[in-house]
Amino acid sequence: GRIVFTSSMAGQCGLYGFSGYSASKFAVRGMAESLQMEVAPYDVCVCVAFPPDVDTPGEAAARGSMPKITQQLSGTAGFWPAETVAKAIL
């Protein structure tokens, strides 16, 4: 079997102005790594997807409250359609 967790690029490196969000996404990675060791004897694989900014209503709302520097950093990768990200993960 396979278990796939969805984190964020913010789970790979901290993001200015989003310390709580980044910390929670780092936590997903840690949980997945620990779980992988626990379920390995049962032939279950655990992996984590780290998508970039996904173009969703929630993301659009968050953009308005982002510090300017964070908006500039986010804009460099662009905003990915949710369908594209979902297909890549599956």
Secondary structure, DSSP 4 states (H G I P E B T S, - for coil): -EEEEE--GGGTS--TT-HHHHHHHHHHHHHHHHHHHHHGGGT-EEEEE----EE-HHHHHHHTTS-HHHHHHHHHH--EEHHHHHHHH-
